[in-house]
């Protein structure tokens, strides 16, 4: 007996299987399409092959073309490269730091030199109203006085050299005007007429400044004084100055050893030492005071040109050695500004003298051989030269 109701075995089981209906049922879905490229859409069959044939081939071509282009591009590394260091920024910071250190060093050196100058308080000119003096924007007038002081104990001296140095920043020029010492002028501090160089004896350095302002109507911003020793120190510190010496000038100095401190000169263009340059500037006997002041301006121009092409170390050495021999009424700030402005304008150096040509004549006054001038004409020409 079978354990269950339909539990057949053997031949009986095979007979039961053979009796099953193996026909395909006919339902509402119609015939089955065994072509797997066909898909049913709604009540109709859709042939997918026909859809592909009727579609735009450009769409597929564009897609594959894009993929081809994409595949040709080089692959980028997925790894992010390390950020580059900003070397230019660090270099700039180093340069700024170096410049700051150099500025501090040079400032310290400059102030150490400035501390060696002899400063005096410039007094107000009580003989002329300052509002009546001519001045101009961008122009600084400093009176340079070379003092003939042979002894350290000598309290009174005459100004052997009187030169107005005008720094004209408007025209980027240095204008040097020599005043001849024998010029006959009114000296207000003495209330008398006398040679111009006597103003230093009567009123000191302020007396010279007051006299020039009073007679020529030019505002002077300060003065710088130096004796012969300072002049020699500066020239020697610069390594000498190149000057063309005439035969007459060479003979005058060489043949009068006592007069010129035992110096000898040769004619021609030579690099003069401090002693030689000083002797050259003091030559007077062979010609006139006009030529003497011309020689002074020649040497001054040569010194400025030498300074312009000197290195900072040489300039520092020169300033340090010469400073003790220099006096001034300018403050440290004014003196620094004056020197820096002079260096920027050193490319154009112009020279003049007072009295100007055709504005003077020799005269004998009270037994003194002097230069008598047309004061109004010289005043007008001087103001025109400095400010225009």
C-alpha positions as CSV (number, residue, x, y, z in Angstrom):
1,X,0.0,0.0,0.0
2,X,1.3,3.4,-0.8
3,X,1.8,5.6,2.2
4,X,-0.1,8.5,0.7
5,X,-3.1,8.9,-1.6
6,X,-1.3,9.7,-4.9
7,X,1.9,8.0,-4.0
8,X,2.7,5.9,-7.1
9,X,5.7,4.1,-7.9
10,X,7.3,2.4,-10.8
11,X,5.2,1.6,-13.9
12,X,2.2,3.1,-12.4
13,X,3.8,6.5,-12.0
14,X,4.9,6.5,-15.6
15,X,1.4,5.7,-16.8
16,X,0.0,8.6,-14.8
17,X,2.5,11.0,-16.3
18,X,1.7,10.0,-19.8
19,X,-1.9,10.8,-19.3
20,X,-1.1,14.6,-18.6
21,X,-2.4,17.2,-21.2
22,X,0.8,18.5,-22.8
23,X,-0.9,20.9,-25.4
24,X,-0.1,24.7,-25.3
25,X,-3.1,26.7,-24.0
26,X,-4.7,29.3,-26.3
27,X,-5.1,32.5,-24.1
28,X,-5.9,36.2,-24.7
29,X,-2.3,37.1,-25.1
30,X,-2.2,35.8,-28.6
31,X,0.8,34.0,-30.0
32,X,4.0,34.1,-28.2
33,X,6.8,35.7,-30.2
34,X,10.0,33.9,-29.4
35,X,12.0,36.6,-31.2
36,X,13.6,38.4,-28.2
37,X,14.2,41.5,-30.2
38,X,10.5,42.2,-30.3
39,X,8.9,44.1,-27.4
40,X,5.2,44.6,-26.6
41,X,3.9,48.2,-26.7
42,X,0.3,48.6,-25.7
43,X,-1.9,46.2,-27.8
44,X,0.7,45.9,-30.6
45,X,4.0,44.2,-30.9
46,X,7.0,46.5,-31.5
47,X,9.9,45.4,-33.6
48,X,13.0,46.7,-31.8
49,X,15.1,46.2,-34.9
50,X,12.9,48.5,-36.9
51,X,13.1,51.1,-34.2
52,X,16.9,51.1,-34.4
53,X,16.9,51.3,-38.2
54,X,14.4,54.2,-38.2
55,X,16.3,56.2,-35.5
56,X,18.9,58.9,-36.3
57,X,22.3,57.3,-36.6
58,X,24.0,60.7,-35.9
59,X,22.9,60.5,-32.3
60,X,24.8,57.3,-31.8
61,X,27.7,58.4,-33.9
62,X,28.0,61.6,-31.9
63,X,28.0,59.6,-28.7
64,X,30.7,57.2,-29.8
65,X,32.8,60.0,-31.4
66,X,32.7,61.8,-28.0
67,X,33.9,58.7,-26.3
68,X,36.8,58.3,-28.8
69,X,37.9,61.9,-28.1
70,X,37.6,61.3,-24.4
71,X,39.7,58.1,-24.6
72,X,42.4,59.9,-26.5
73,X,42.9,62.5,-23.7
74,X,45.8,61.7,-21.4
75,X,44.9,60.5,-18.1
76,X,45.5,62.8,-15.2
77,X,47.1,61.7,-12.0
78,X,44.5,61.3,-9.3
79,X,47.2,62.3,-6.8
80,X,47.2,66.0,-6.0
81,X,50.7,67.5,-6.4
82,X,52.1,69.3,-3.3
83,X,51.6,73.0,-3.2
84,X,54.6,75.0,-4.6
85,X,56.4,77.3,-2.3
86,X,56.2,81.0,-3.1
87,X,59.9,81.6,-3.6
88,X,59.5,85.1,-5.0
89,X,57.6,86.3,-1.9
90,X,60.3,84.9,0.4
91,X,63.0,86.5,-1.8
92,X,61.2,89.9,-1.6
93,X,61.0,89.6,2.1
94,X,64.7,88.9,2.4
95,X,65.5,91.9,0.2
96,X,63.3,94.2,2.2
97,X,64.9,93.0,5.4
98,X,68.4,93.5,4.0
99,X,67.5,97.1,2.9
100,X,66.1,97.8,6.3
101,X,69.3,96.7,7.9
102,X,71.5,98.7,5.5
103,X,69.3,101.7,6.1
104,X,69.7,101.4,9.8
105,X,73.5,101.1,9.4
106,X,73.8,104.0,7.0
107,X,71.5,106.1,9.2
108,X,73.7,105.3,12.2
109,X,76.9,106.2,10.3
110,X,75.3,109.4,9.0
111,X,74.2,110.6,12.4
112,X,77.7,109.7,13.8
113,X,79.2,112.0,11.2
114,X,76.6,114.7,11.7
115,X,77.5,114.7,15.4
116,X,81.0,115.8,14.6
117,X,80.0,119.1,12.9
118,X,80.2,122.3,14.8
119,X,76.7,123.8,15.1
120,X,75.9,127.4,15.8
121,X,72.6,129.2,16.2
122,X,71.9,131.4,13.3
123,X,70.6,134.8,14.4
124,X,67.8,136.6,12.7
125,X,68.8,139.4,10.4
126,X,67.8,142.5,12.2
127,X,68.8,144.9,9.5
128,X,66.3,143.8,6.8
129,X,62.6,142.7,6.8
130,X,62.6,139.0,5.8
131,X,59.3,139.6,3.8
132,X,61.3,141.9,1.5
133,X,63.8,139.2,0.6
134,X,63.3,137.1,-2.6
135,X,62.9,133.4,-2.2
136,X,61.4,130.7,-4.4
137,X,59.8,127.3,-4.0
138,X,62.3,124.4,-4.6
139,X,65.4,126.7,-4.1
140,X,67.7,126.5,-1.1
141,X,70.4,129.1,-0.7
142,X,73.4,128.2,1.5
143,X,76.3,130.6,2.0
144,X,79.7,128.7,2.0
145,X,82.5,130.7,3.7
146,X,86.1,129.7,3.4
147,X,87.8,131.3,6.4
148,X,91.4,132.4,6.3
149,X,92.2,131.4,9.9
150,X,95.9,130.4,10.2
151,X,95.8,130.0,14.0
152,X,93.5,128.0,16.3
153,X,93.5,130.9,18.8
154,X,92.6,133.6,16.2
155,X,89.2,134.9,17.1
156,X,88.8,137.4,14.3
157,X,89.2,136.3,10.7
158,X,88.2,137.5,7.2
159,X,86.2,135.3,4.8
160,X,88.7,134.5,2.1
161,X,86.0,132.7,0.0
162,X,82.3,133.7,-0.2
163,X,80.2,131.5,-2.4
164,X,76.4,131.2,-2.5
165,X,75.4,127.6,-3.4
166,X,71.8,127.4,-4.6
167,X,70.2,124.0,-5.0
168,X,67.4,124.5,-7.6
169,X,65.2,121.4,-7.5
170,X,62.8,123.0,-9.9
171,X,65.4,123.0,-12.7
172,X,67.6,120.2,-11.2
173,X,70.7,122.4,-11.1
174,X,73.3,123.6,-8.7
175,X,74.1,127.3,-9.1
176,X,77.3,128.6,-7.6
177,X,77.8,132.4,-7.2
178,X,81.1,133.8,-6.1
179,X,81.2,137.2,-4.3
180,X,84.4,139.1,-4.9
181,X,85.9,140.0,-1.6
182,X,87.0,143.5,-2.7
183,X,83.4,144.5,-3.6
184,X,82.5,147.8,-2.0
185,X,79.2,147.5,-0.1
186,X,77.4,148.7,2.9
187,X,77.9,146.6,6.0
188,X,74.9,147.0,8.2
189,X,76.3,145.6,11.5
190,X,79.1,148.3,11.3
191,X,76.9,151.0,9.7
192,X,79.6,151.8,7.2
193,X,80.8,151.0,3.6
194,X,83.7,148.6,3.3
195,X,85.0,145.7,1.4
196,X,82.6,142.7,1.5
197,X,85.1,140.4,3.2
198,X,85.4,142.8,6.2
199,X,81.8,141.9,7.2
200,X,83.2,138.7,8.8
201,X,85.5,140.7,11.0
202,X,82.8,143.1,12.1
203,X,79.9,140.7,12.5
204,X,81.2,137.2,12.2
205,X,79.5,134.7,9.8
206,X,76.0,136.2,10.5
207,X,77.5,139.5,9.6
208,X,78.4,138.2,6.1
209,X,75.0,136.7,5.6
210,X,73.3,139.9,6.8
211,X,75.4,142.0,4.4
212,X,74.6,139.9,1.3
213,X,70.9,139.8,2.2
214,X,70.8,143.5,2.8
215,X,72.6,144.5,-0.4
216,X,71.3,141.9,-2.9
217,X,67.8,141.0,-1.5
218,X,68.3,137.3,-1.6
219,X,67.0,135.1,1.2
220,X,69.9,132.9,2.6
221,X,68.7,129.7,4.4
222,X,71.9,129.2,6.4
223,X,75.7,129.1,6.1
224,X,78.5,126.6,6.2
225,X,82.0,127.6,7.2
226,X,85.3,125.8,6.7
227,X,89.0,126.7,7.0
228,X,91.9,125.7,4.9
229,X,92.5,122.5,6.7
230,X,89.1,121.2,6.0
231,X,89.5,121.9,2.3
232,X,92.7,119.9,2.2
233,X,91.2,117.0,4.1
234,X,88.2,116.8,1.7
235,X,90.4,116.8,-1.5
236,X,92.8,114.2,-0.1
237,X,89.9,112.0,1.0
238,X,88.5,112.1,-2.5
239,X,91.9,111.0,-3.9
240,X,92.6,114.5,-5.4
241,X,90.8,116.6,-8.0
242,X,91.7,116.9,-11.7
243,X,92.4,120.4,-12.7
244,X,94.0,122.0,-15.8
245,X,96.9,124.3,-14.7
246,X,98.3,127.0,-17.0
247,X,102.0,127.7,-17.2
248,X,101.6,131.1,-15.5
249,X,99.7,129.5,-12.6
250,X,102.3,126.8,-12.2
251,X,105.2,129.3,-12.2
252,X,103.4,131.5,-9.6
253,X,103.0,128.7,-7.1
254,X,106.3,127.0,-7.7
255,X,108.4,130.2,-7.6
256,X,106.8,131.5,-4.4
257,X,107.2,128.6,-1.9
258,X,106.7,130.7,1.2
259,X,103.5,132.3,-0.1
260,X,101.9,129.0,-1.0
261,X,103.2,126.7,1.7
262,X,106.1,125.1,-0.2
263,X,103.9,123.6,-2.9
264,X,105.0,123.0,-6.5
265,X,102.8,122.8,-9.6
266,X,103.3,121.7,-13.2
267,X,101.4,123.0,-16.2
268,X,98.9,120.7,-17.8
269,X,96.0,118.6,-16.5
270,X,96.9,117.0,-13.2
271,X,95.3,115.3,-10.3
272,X,96.0,117.8,-7.5
273,X,96.5,116.9,-3.8
274,X,94.8,118.9,-1.1
275,X,97.8,121.2,-0.6
276,X,98.1,121.8,-4.3
277,X,94.4,122.5,-4.8
278,X,94.5,125.0,-2.0
279,X,97.5,126.8,-3.5
280,X,95.8,126.8,-6.9
281,X,92.6,128.4,-5.4
282,X,94.6,131.1,-3.6
283,X,96.5,132.3,-6.8
284,X,95.9,136.0,-7.3
285,X,99.0,137.9,-8.1
286,X,99.2,137.0,-11.7
287,X,95.7,138.2,-12.7
288,X,92.7,139.5,-10.8
289,X,90.2,138.5,-8.1
290,X,87.8,137.6,-10.9
291,X,90.1,134.8,-12.0
292,X,90.8,133.8,-8.5
293,X,87.1,133.1,-7.8
294,X,86.9,131.3,-11.2
295,X,89.7,129.0,-10.0
296,X,87.7,128.4,-6.8
297,X,84.6,127.4,-8.6
298,X,86.6,125.2,-10.9
299,X,88.0,123.2,-8.0
300,X,84.5,123.1,-6.3
301,X,83.0,121.7,-9.5
302,X,85.7,119.1,-9.7
303,X,85.1,118.1,-6.1
304,X,81.3,117.7,-6.7
305,X,81.9,115.5,-9.7
306,X,84.3,113.4,-7.7
307,X,81.8,113.0,-4.9
308,X,79.2,112.0,-7.4
309,X,81.2,109.1,-8.7
310,X,82.6,108.0,-5.3
311,X,81.5,104.9,-3.4
312,X,79.6,105.2,-0.1
313,X,82.6,104.0,2.0
314,X,84.9,106.7,0.5
315,X,82.2,109.4,1.1
316,X,81.8,108.3,4.7
317,X,85.5,108.4,5.3
318,X,85.7,111.9,3.7
319,X,82.8,113.2,5.8
320,X,84.1,111.8,9.0
321,X,87.6,113.3,8.5
322,X,86.3,116.7,7.4
323,X,83.4,117.1,9.8
324,X,85.4,118.5,12.8
325,X,86.6,121.4,10.6
326,X,83.1,122.4,9.4
327,X,80.7,124.8,11.2
328,X,77.1,125.5,10.2
329,X,74.0,127.3,11.2
330,X,71.8,124.5,9.6
331,X,70.2,121.8,11.8
332,X,71.1,118.1,11.2
333,X,67.9,117.6,9.3
334,X,68.5,120.7,7.1
335,X,72.1,119.7,6.4
336,X,71.2,116.2,5.4
337,X,68.4,117.5,3.1
338,X,70.8,120.0,1.6
339,X,73.5,117.4,0.8
340,X,71.0,114.8,-0.6
341,X,69.4,117.5,-2.8
342,X,72.8,118.6,-4.1
343,X,73.6,115.0,-5.1
344,X,70.4,114.7,-7.1
345,X,71.1,118.0,-8.9
346,X,74.9,117.5,-9.5
347,X,74.4,116.7,-13.2
348,X,73.9,120.4,-14.0
349,X,76.4,122.9,-12.3
350,X,76.1,126.5,-13.3
351,X,78.5,129.3,-12.3
352,X,78.3,133.1,-11.9
353,X,80.0,135.9,-10.0
354,X,79.1,139.2,-8.4
355,X,79.7,141.7,-9.8
356,X,78.4,140.6,-13.2
357,X,80.1,141.6,-16.4
358,X,79.8,145.3,-17.3
359,X,78.3,146.2,-14.0
360,X,81.5,147.4,-12.1
361,X,84.7,149.4,-12.2
362,X,87.9,149.7,-10.2
363,X,88.0,152.6,-7.8
364,X,90.2,154.0,-5.1
365,X,88.3,154.9,-2.0
366,X,90.1,156.3,1.0
367,X,93.4,154.9,-0.3
368,X,91.8,151.4,-0.8
369,X,91.7,149.8,-4.3
370,X,88.2,148.3,-4.4
371,X,85.5,147.2,-6.9
372,X,82.7,149.6,-7.2
373,X,79.5,148.1,-8.6
374,X,76.1,149.0,-10.0
375,X,74.2,147.6,-7.0
376,X,70.7,147.6,-8.6
377,X,71.8,145.9,-11.8
378,X,73.7,143.2,-9.9
379,X,70.8,142.6,-7.6
380,X,68.5,142.1,-10.5
381,X,70.9,139.8,-12.4
382,X,71.6,137.7,-9.3
383,X,67.9,137.1,-8.6
384,X,67.4,136.2,-12.3
385,X,70.3,133.7,-12.2
386,X,69.2,131.9,-9.0
387,X,65.4,131.6,-9.6
388,X,65.2,131.3,-13.4
